């Protein structure tokens, strides 16, 4: 599975568990408008760390925080690369 | 008026001599009546009179022998738990002003100015010399995980206060999973000695089935352990053959799941959970089979114990509490009204009070507090779950998340179904941030030397 698909499937799973309705995950979708709250993001980051083995949020504080969904995917792609 | 001569442990051990009362591990036994004419201390009892004695006797039997022979004789008895690290012995000895060591035969630690006495079994015949009676101070170590443990001062009166006035003559044959060198186990040793019965103890490394089989063979009627101990019993084969009359839980929160499981396993038994700590002593016992305790326990009770909840934690004022901490620069044990802060957090729901966890044990999820134990209580209630450990996992977004390690019963349904059931129950009963973000299924969970679920930090 591509990293993007892994992220999408984890977002859908967290949203389902937390009973959140999420917006279509387009690259320019601001994360704050995605329908996920900060608890959802915290869970997502922990699950992705287990699944893909990286946590770019703690690994590279200088990398700049992703604002959109596309940047979020890129953030992980850069960390894995 | 001169104060009456203090009662000593040897007086209790000599009661009910007609029954063959003893204390047994898998390695040997000690008959209480033999102390009238024999000793484990060679000729050293007289030398130890009036001293502050560090007990490093090596095992439970030798420790019990030394306690029986030296209570009322020594000035202080310092109960060193088996996991006390060698590099802390000197500090404990200094705080206790120890001037004697009782050892089990290994090289005794070299302590400045202290005499050494070898405790050996079996007991050897010896004339008993009457010695002046003292009210011996018993020093127990708190079970901190790091650093120098605190030394807490008790005596036979505070230690037996919870049961000394009880019905006499009833034979209680006790067993315990606890080590007698800690408060919980010492309580059971003293109950057995004062209760006209015998005591069955585990040996280091003894399989649980073997211990239960020995308890059955020795007609054990009363048995005590932590909820973690009992969860292991539920996994043992021998448990189904065991028919105790009284089953006691203490040392950790007894939740509905473990109380219900023990009621099913031992339908004939009275299942009680007790609240006690090394500092506050035995606070109370709950006999209705439900978790928590009735709110009517708060306030002054006619047994001399008073309890209140302040800043969320249970406070106890009790004649069974420790007298004080020993050592320089130690905090006061009590507040100005005589209450001890247990640090155990309570939530009152209607007419019942529930333990929700330790004050220091909270997980901080983005500023919201979670007690691991409240989440474990929900998880442990789900079918197929044997036990669980809820802990914090560091997280860059929420500072920490709640995660759970879960041990399943052997005949449990498949993992995915249980995961769904756990999450559904947590969401129904707890705030969203309290539900575990990640659930791992593990084959077992570690226990501390004190028999409690090992929690990090």
Interface residues (C-beta under 8 A of the other chain):
Chain A: X17 X18 X19 X38 X39 X41 X42 X43 X45 X46 X47 X50 X55 X57 X58
Chain B: X365 X366 X393 X394 X395 X396 X397 X398 X401 X403 X423 X427 X432 X433 X437 X438
